[in-house]
């Protein structure tokens, strides 16, 4: 597994200084913020030409609209934006981009009412949208990481199994699931069982503890999470996406993650 960190969490005023910090502190990658990406392409290329030891793990954000919106204008805006991100990702050597089906909650949260149930035609429509985007991604050798978001941030596709269903409908090698420990802690019955059930679809991992702080500052069982990832053979990026109060917390998280993925504590689980 390779350790990455979201761009805005890394100390430094420029991308070069951030890459220097990551290299010095033994990080493998950086997840770039993708809004205004087009204007940054020259500086991104220059920075990574000097710091080849740090890789782009993925692009996050960077498009407007709503991929799940049945109204064509919002969906088309999102699709155009995602396609542009695919082209730019290919240009700067980013392996993939992160997609969220929909941001925004329904009027029924928690115990206040019945959660919104997606209609079959909505799922089929979304699968058709993803199929078109996956074709563009394949042409450019860029992967799409589809992320389930918890019910308090999105009205649909809150669980991994729901995203897995639509991924299986599309059946593209360039479409996979991003699992996020923070969202899974809210939505999944068992993080361990979910990882083992959908391991073949997992393409990217976000790390944050139960309180959105760095791993180790809440109650998510990260040793078990990492043992499970190792058991199913996941060897991609694990990326810090969390709140931090100072840069030392990133170092603390790095040390914990390195310990959790070390062979000494990572005896195989019984699958």
C-alpha positions as CSV (number, residue, x, y, z in Angstrom):
1,X,0.0,0.0,0.0
2,X,1.1,3.6,-0.7
3,X,0.4,6.5,1.6
4,X,-0.9,9.7,0.2
5,X,-2.3,13.0,1.6
6,X,-4.8,15.5,0.3
7,X,-3.1,18.6,-1.1
8,X,-4.6,21.2,1.2
9,X,-3.5,19.3,4.4
10,X,0.2,19.4,3.4
11,X,2.4,22.2,4.8
12,X,3.7,24.6,2.2
13,X,2.7,27.7,0.2
14,X,3.4,26.2,-3.2
15,X,3.0,22.7,-4.8
16,X,6.8,22.4,-5.0
17,X,7.1,23.1,-1.2
18,X,4.3,20.6,-0.5
19,X,6.0,17.9,-2.6
20,X,9.3,18.6,-0.9
21,X,7.6,18.2,2.5
22,X,6.0,14.9,1.4
23,X,9.2,13.5,0.1
24,X,11.1,14.5,3.2
25,X,8.4,12.8,5.4
26,X,8.2,9.6,3.4
27,X,4.8,10.0,1.7
28,X,4.3,8.3,-1.6
29,X,1.6,10.5,-3.1
30,X,-0.6,13.6,-3.1
31,X,-4.3,13.9,-3.9
32,X,-4.6,17.1,-5.9
33,X,-7.5,19.5,-5.5
34,X,-8.9,19.8,-9.1
35,X,-10.8,23.1,-9.1
36,X,-9.0,25.5,-11.4
37,X,-6.9,22.6,-12.5
38,X,-6.5,23.9,-16.1
39,X,-4.7,27.0,-15.1
40,X,-2.4,25.0,-12.8
41,X,-1.3,22.4,-15.4
42,X,2.1,24.1,-16.3
43,X,3.1,24.5,-12.7
44,X,2.0,21.0,-11.8
45,X,4.1,19.5,-14.6
46,X,7.1,21.6,-13.5
47,X,6.7,20.6,-9.8
48,X,6.4,16.9,-10.5
49,X,9.4,17.0,-12.9
50,X,11.5,18.0,-9.8
51,X,9.9,15.6,-7.3
52,X,9.4,12.3,-9.2
53,X,9.4,10.3,-5.9
54,X,6.0,11.7,-5.1
55,X,3.1,10.5,-7.3
56,X,-0.3,12.0,-7.9
57,X,-2.7,9.5,-6.3
58,X,-5.9,11.0,-7.7
59,X,-7.8,14.3,-8.5
60,X,-10.5,15.4,-6.1
61,X,-13.4,17.8,-6.9
62,X,-13.2,20.0,-10.0
63,X,-16.6,19.7,-11.6
64,X,-19.9,21.4,-11.2
65,X,-23.4,20.0,-11.6
66,X,-24.8,16.8,-10.3
67,X,-24.3,13.4,-12.0
68,X,-27.4,12.0,-10.3
69,X,-29.7,14.8,-11.4
70,X,-32.5,13.6,-13.7
71,X,-32.7,17.1,-15.1
72,X,-30.5,17.1,-18.1
73,X,-28.9,20.5,-17.6
74,X,-27.3,19.8,-14.2
75,X,-26.3,16.3,-15.3
76,X,-24.8,17.5,-18.6
77,X,-22.8,20.1,-16.8
78,X,-21.3,17.5,-14.5
79,X,-20.6,15.1,-17.4
80,X,-18.8,17.8,-19.4
81,X,-16.8,18.7,-16.3
82,X,-15.8,15.1,-15.6
83,X,-14.7,14.6,-19.2
84,X,-12.6,17.7,-19.0
85,X,-11.0,16.3,-15.8
86,X,-10.3,13.0,-17.5
87,X,-8.5,14.8,-20.3
88,X,-6.5,16.9,-17.8
89,X,-5.7,13.9,-15.6
90,X,-4.2,12.2,-18.7
91,X,-2.2,15.3,-19.5
92,X,-0.6,15.5,-16.0
93,X,-0.3,11.8,-15.3
94,X,-2.9,11.5,-12.7
95,X,-4.1,7.8,-12.5
96,X,-7.7,8.6,-11.6
97,X,-10.4,11.1,-10.5
98,X,-12.8,10.9,-7.7
99,X,-16.6,11.0,-8.4
100,X,-19.4,11.4,-5.9
101,X,-22.8,10.4,-7.1
102,X,-24.6,13.4,-5.5
103,X,-23.9,15.9,-2.8
104,X,-26.8,17.3,-0.8
105,X,-29.2,15.6,1.7
106,X,-32.8,14.8,1.6
107,X,-35.4,16.3,4.0
108,X,-35.4,13.0,6.0
109,X,-32.3,12.6,8.0
110,X,-31.6,10.0,10.7
111,X,-34.8,9.2,12.6
112,X,-36.7,12.2,11.3
113,X,-38.3,10.3,8.5
114,X,-37.9,7.5,6.0
115,X,-34.7,7.8,4.0
116,X,-35.1,8.4,0.3
117,X,-35.3,5.3,-1.8
118,X,-33.8,5.4,-5.2
119,X,-36.1,4.3,-8.0
120,X,-34.9,1.7,-10.4
121,X,-35.0,4.1,-13.3
122,X,-32.7,6.5,-11.4
123,X,-30.1,3.8,-10.9
124,X,-30.3,2.8,-14.5
125,X,-30.0,6.4,-15.6
126,X,-26.9,6.8,-13.4
127,X,-25.4,3.6,-14.8
128,X,-25.8,5.0,-18.3
129,X,-24.1,8.2,-17.2
130,X,-21.2,6.2,-15.7
131,X,-21.0,4.0,-18.8
132,X,-20.4,7.0,-21.0
133,X,-17.8,8.5,-18.6
134,X,-16.1,5.1,-18.3
135,X,-15.7,4.9,-22.1
136,X,-14.0,8.3,-22.1
137,X,-11.9,7.2,-19.1
138,X,-10.7,4.1,-20.9
139,X,-9.7,6.0,-24.0
140,X,-7.5,8.2,-21.8
141,X,-6.3,5.4,-19.4
142,X,-7.7,7.3,-16.4
143,X,-9.6,5.5,-13.7
144,X,-12.9,6.7,-12.1
145,X,-13.2,6.2,-8.3
146,X,-16.8,6.3,-7.2
147,X,-17.3,7.2,-3.6
148,X,-20.2,6.4,-1.3
149,X,-21.0,9.4,1.0
150,X,-22.8,9.1,4.3
151,X,-26.5,10.0,4.6
152,X,-25.8,13.4,6.2
153,X,-23.9,14.6,3.2
154,X,-25.8,12.8,0.3
155,X,-29.3,11.5,-0.2
156,X,-28.3,8.5,-2.2
157,X,-25.6,5.8,-2.7
158,X,-24.6,5.9,1.0
159,X,-23.4,2.3,1.3
160,X,-20.7,0.4,-0.6
161,X,-23.1,-2.2,-1.7
162,X,-25.2,0.4,-3.5
163,X,-22.2,1.8,-5.4
164,X,-21.1,-1.8,-6.1
165,X,-24.4,-2.5,-7.8
166,X,-24.1,0.3,-10.3
167,X,-20.4,-0.5,-10.9
168,X,-21.4,-4.1,-11.8
169,X,-24.1,-2.7,-14.1
170,X,-21.4,-0.7,-16.0
171,X,-18.8,-3.4,-15.8
172,X,-15.8,-1.3,-16.8
173,X,-12.2,-2.0,-15.7
174,X,-11.8,1.8,-15.4
175,X,-14.6,2.2,-12.8
176,X,-14.0,1.2,-9.2
177,X,-15.1,2.1,-5.7
178,X,-13.4,4.5,-3.3
179,X,-14.0,3.4,0.3
180,X,-13.7,6.0,3.1
181,X,-13.3,4.9,6.7
182,X,-15.2,7.9,8.0
183,X,-18.3,7.2,5.8
184,X,-18.1,3.5,6.3
185,X,-18.0,3.9,10.1
186,X,-21.4,5.6,9.8
187,X,-23.1,3.5,7.1
188,X,-21.6,0.0,7.1
189,X,-22.6,-2.8,9.5
190,X,-19.0,-4.1,9.4
191,X,-16.1,-2.4,7.7
192,X,-14.2,-5.7,7.6
193,X,-17.0,-7.7,6.1
194,X,-17.7,-5.0,3.5
195,X,-14.1,-4.8,2.4
196,X,-14.0,-8.6,2.0
197,X,-17.3,-8.7,0.1
198,X,-16.4,-6.0,-2.4
199,X,-12.6,-6.3,-2.5
200,X,-12.5,-6.8,-6.3
201,X,-14.1,-3.4,-6.9
202,X,-12.0,-1.4,-4.4
203,X,-9.7,1.0,-6.2
204,X,-8.9,3.7,-3.7
205,X,-9.1,4.4,0.0
206,X,-9.7,7.5,2.1
207,X,-8.6,7.6,5.7
208,X,-10.2,9.6,8.5
209,X,-11.3,8.5,12.0
210,X,-14.8,8.4,13.4
211,X,-14.6,12.1,14.3
212,X,-13.1,13.2,11.0
213,X,-9.7,13.7,12.6
214,X,-6.6,11.8,11.6
215,X,-6.5,8.0,12.1
216,X,-5.9,7.2,15.8
217,X,-7.8,10.1,17.2
218,X,-11.2,8.4,17.2
219,X,-12.6,4.9,17.5
220,X,-12.3,3.3,14.0
221,X,-10.5,0.0,14.3
222,X,-7.7,0.8,11.8
223,X,-5.5,-2.2,12.6
224,X,-8.4,-4.5,11.5
225,X,-9.1,-2.3,8.5
226,X,-5.5,-2.5,7.3
227,X,-5.2,-6.3,8.0
228,X,-8.4,-6.8,6.0
229,X,-7.1,-4.7,3.1
230,X,-3.8,-6.7,3.1
231,X,-5.8,-10.0,3.3
232,X,-7.7,-9.2,0.1
233,X,-4.5,-8.0,-1.6
234,X,-5.2,-4.3,-1.9
235,X,-2.0,-2.5,-2.9
236,X,-3.2,0.9,-4.0
237,X,-3.2,4.3,-2.3
238,X,-4.5,5.0,1.1
239,X,-5.0,8.8,1.4
240,X,-5.5,11.0,4.4
241,X,-8.7,13.0,4.1
242,X,-9.4,14.5,7.5
243,X,-9.4,17.6,9.7
244,X,-6.0,18.5,11.2
245,X,-5.0,21.0,13.8
246,X,-1.3,21.0,13.1
247,X,1.2,19.3,10.8
248,X,2.4,17.1,13.6
249,X,-0.9,15.2,13.4
250,X,-0.1,14.2,9.8
251,X,3.3,12.8,11.0
252,X,1.5,11.0,13.8
253,X,-1.0,9.5,11.3
254,X,1.9,8.5,9.0
255,X,3.6,6.6,11.8
256,X,0.4,4.8,12.7
257,X,-0.4,3.9,9.2
258,X,3.2,2.6,8.6
259,X,2.8,0.5,11.7
260,X,-0.5,-0.9,10.7
261,X,0.7,-2.0,7.3
262,X,4.0,-3.4,8.6
263,X,4.4,-7.2,8.2
264,X,5.0,-7.6,12.0
265,X,1.4,-6.8,12.9
266,X,-0.3,-7.9,9.7
267,X,-0.9,-11.6,10.2
268,X,-3.4,-12.9,7.6
269,X,-7.1,-12.9,8.7
270,X,-9.3,-16.0,8.1
271,X,-11.4,-15.1,5.2
